[in-house]
Amino acid sequence: MHFLITGACGFLGSALANRLVHEGHNVRGLDDLSAGNPKAIAPEVEFIRGDINDRPKLWTLLQGIDCVYHLAARVLVSESVLYPREYNHVNVGGTVTLMEAMRDVGVRRVVFISSGAIYGHQENQPLREDFAPNPQSPYAVSKLSAEYYIRTIGALWGIETVCLRVFNAYGPGQSLPPVHAPVIPNFLRQSALNGTLVIHGDGNQTRDYVYLDDVVNAMCAAATAPGINNMIINVGSGRETSLRELVRLVNETTNGNPEIVYNPKHEGGVQRMCSDLTLAKEKLNFQPTISLETGLRLTFELDPRLRKNPL
């Protein structure tokens, strides 16, 4: 098949691109490199640097494409609180621009990588796709808005759409910026260095951590699965893990002895998050294969940035 991946040089996008070319597909990748790493994608990927809001460029890139994976987005929750206009411009405006270009060219399917953050605080767990959204950050609002645009424009113009709400994805190669680093690579690095693990709140808040390879399996399945048009499908591990438990597993993985600091003045976000995977199993034949314990070990072993003495 012929695929276009927007955000192809990001954490999830590059892993997906590499899997698809390894399986013999033709892949074009678009990324503005504001956060992505072009060295992360295989040379077989036809990479083009560009902006998701550049519709003429999208017209060119979409020629001959069977399916689009839309991952181009700004993704930092804390940053979105400071810069909601930029998140709206890229995550919402870029999505509308892409859908217009797909309509113009005649591309028939798009897989949108959304976020479990859309659910926000919910009284019941695990989180099902039919729960009322309760976004609690501009990032989550932008992802929910993009879902509505994709499904509405798709229905109006006969474009098959599926939105995958990915929970807390992790794995080797995840970005490690100086500030607001993702929790798992940050904790692994700090633990290996016997540094400091900062826990906001009491550490009892839970998240659903899903390994990179499992997410890629779900994304690949969504390109050709029948009977999923206009659907929203969770992609997670189906396992609820508290931050306190994560710290214990991280320290076991690294054999580290970091200082653990609790910051009670800063709340740790929603209290609980766990994905219901019933629909993913039914529609995508999706079953997570990598446990958190195994995923932490693989991430630590395969990413030299996280070890005390990087090779």
N, C-alpha and C positions, 0 to 999 in steps of 0.2 A: 504494500500500500504506500501511498504518498501522504506524508504528514507535515503539517506546520506546527511547530511548538513556539508559542510566545513565552518569553522569559526562559529561553533555552539554556542560559548559562547559570541559572540559579541552582539551588540545592536539589530541589525536586526535578526541575526541568532538565538539568544535565544528566541525571540518573536515568530519566525516561528516554532522552535522546540516545544515550549510549545503549540502552537495552534494545530500542527499536532498530538501530542500525546493526547491532549484533545479530538480530533476528532476520536481517536481510531487507528491511524496509528502507525506503528513501525518505530522508528527514531534512527539512529546512528548519533552521532555528533563527528566531528574531530576539534580540536583546539590546537594550540601550547601554548595558554595562555599568549602570549606576550602582549596582550591587553584585552583579554576576561575574563569573570568572571564565573567560573564553578557553582557558587551558583545561577546564574541567570536561569539555566535550570532545568526543572522538573526532579525528580528522575526516571521517566519512560524512559527518554532519555538514551540510551546506549552511554555513553561518553567515548571517547578515546583521550588521549593527544598525539599529534603527529604533524609532519611537513608535510605541503602540498607537499613538494618535495620528500617525502619518498615513492617511488613507490611501494616497496614490502609491506609496510603497507597498501597502498591504494588497492592493489590487494586483501588483506584480507578483508578490510572493504567493498569493493564493491560487495562481494559475495551475491547474492540474492536481490540486490537493483534494484528497478523499476525506480527510478528517483533520480538524484543528484541535490542538490541546492549548487551552488558554490559561497560562500561569503568570503572565506578566502582571506584576502588582508590587506595590509597596506593602510591607508585611509586619512592621514593628508597631505593636499596640501602643506602647508608650510614646513613640514618635507621632502616631496619628492623633494623639490627644493635643499635641502642640501644633500640628500642621494638618488640620482636617481638610483644608482646601486642596492641598496637594494630593491627599489620599483620594478625594473625590475626583480630581482631574485624571489621575492615572487609573485607579481601580474601577471607577464608574464610567468616566468619559472614554477611557481606552477600550473598555468592554463594548460600549455603544458603537464606537468607531469600527471595531473589529466586526461586530454583527452587521453593520451597514455594508462593509466591504465584502463580507461573505455573501450577503444578499445580492450585491451587485455582480459578483463573479459566479455565483451559483454553487458554492460549496454546501454540502448537504448535512454535515454532522459536526458538532462542536462538543468537546468535553471540557467543562469549566471546573477548575480546581478551586473550590470554595473552602470554608473553614468551619470547624465546630464552634468557634467563638460566637457564631450567630446565635446559639442557644442561650448564652448568658446564664443568669441564675434561673434554675428550675426546681420546683418542689420535688419532682420525681426523677429517679434514675433507674435504668439507663435511658439515655436520650434518644427518642425516636424522631424520625423525620417529620411526623405530623404534629409535633409539639409547636406551640406558638413561639416564634422567634422573640428573643429578648436581648438584643445587642446592647452592649454596655461600653463600647468604645467606637470612635469614628472608623477604625479599621473594620470592626464587625459590621457596622452600618453600611460601609462601602461594599463589603462582600455580599450582604443581603440585597442591596440595591442592584448589584451586578447580576445576581441570580434572577431577580424579577425582570430585568431588561432582557437577559438571554432567553428566558422562557417565553416572554411575551413576544419579542421580535421573532423568535423561532416559530412560534405558533402562527404568527401572521404571515410569514413568508415560507413556510414549509421546510424549515431547517430543523433537523433532529438535534435535540439538546439533552444533555445530562449534566447535572451538577453534583460533584463529589465533595461532600463536606469532610475534609481531612482534619483529624484531630492533631495531637502533638507529635508531629513526625520528627524523627531523629535518625542519626547514622553518621558514618564517616564522611567528611567533607563539608559538614554544616558550617556556616559562617561563624566566625568568632570575633565580632567587632569589639573594640575597647569598651564600649558601653552598650547596655541592653543586649548582652549576648544570650543566646538560647540556653535554657537551664541545663540540659544534659551535657553538651560539650564544655560549658563553663564549669559545672560541678566536677566533671572528670579531670579537667586540667587543674583546677584548684586542689582537688584531692591528691592528685599525683605529685603536686609540688608541696604538699602539706601547707597549703595556703589557707584561705578563709572562704567558707561557704556561708553566704548571707541568705537567710530565710525570712521572707516578709510574712508577717502574721504569725500564727502559732505552728505552722507546718503541718496541720492536719488537713489542709485543703488537698483535694485529689485531682489528678489529671489522667488522661488516657494517652499513654505513650505508644506510638506505633512505629515500627522499624521501617527504614527507607525501602527495603526490598519488597515488603508487603504492600506499601503504598503504590509502588511501581506496578506490582501485579494487578492491583485494582484498576489503575489507570489504563493499562494495556487491555484489560478485559472490556472496559467501557467503550473502546473504539468500535467494537463489532458485536457486542451483546445485543440480542434482539429484545424488543418489547420494553425498552427503557426510555423511550422518547418523553421529554418533558418531566423527567423524574429527578428527585433529589435523593442521594444515597450516601449514607455515612461510611467513612473509611477510618477505622481505628483498630485497636487491639481487643476491645470489649472488656478490658481489665482496668480497674480503678486502683490507682497507686497514690498514696499520700506523699508529700514532700519528705516527711520524716523517713518513710520507707525507702524512698529514692536515695536519700543520703546514705542509708545503711547499705544499699546495694552498690552504690557508687564506690564507697570505701572498701567494700569487699572486692570489687573489681580491680581497684588500683593498689590495694594494700596500703592506702594512704591513711594519714592521721591528721586531717585538717582541723582548724578551729571552726566551730559552728556558732554563728552569731544570729540571734533572732532580732528582728526589727519590728516590734509590735506596733509602732506608729504608722507603718505602711502596710495597708491591707494587701493580701495576696490574691486579689481578684475573686472570682466566684468560688464558692466553697467546694462544689463537687462537679466533676465531669467524667462521664463514662458513656461510650457509644453503644447503641443497640445495633447489632450487625445483622439482624434478621433479613432485612431487605437486600443487603450486600451479598449475603449467602445465597438468597433466592435468585437474584437477578444477575449477579456477576460471578457466581460460584466462588465467592471470596471467603477464604479462611486464613486468618493470620497464622504464620508458620514460625515466627521468631519471637520467643519469649523476651520479656524485658531483661532478664538475667543474661541471656545469650546475646541480645542486642547491645547491651552495655559492653560486654566483653569484645564483641566484634568491632564496635565503634572505637574502643580504646586501642585495640590491636592494630586496626587498619588505618588509623589517623595519627601519624607521627607527631602532629602538633600538640597532642594531648598528653604525651609522655614526658617523664622527667628529662630524658636525654633523647630528643628527637633524632632519628636517623637521617 
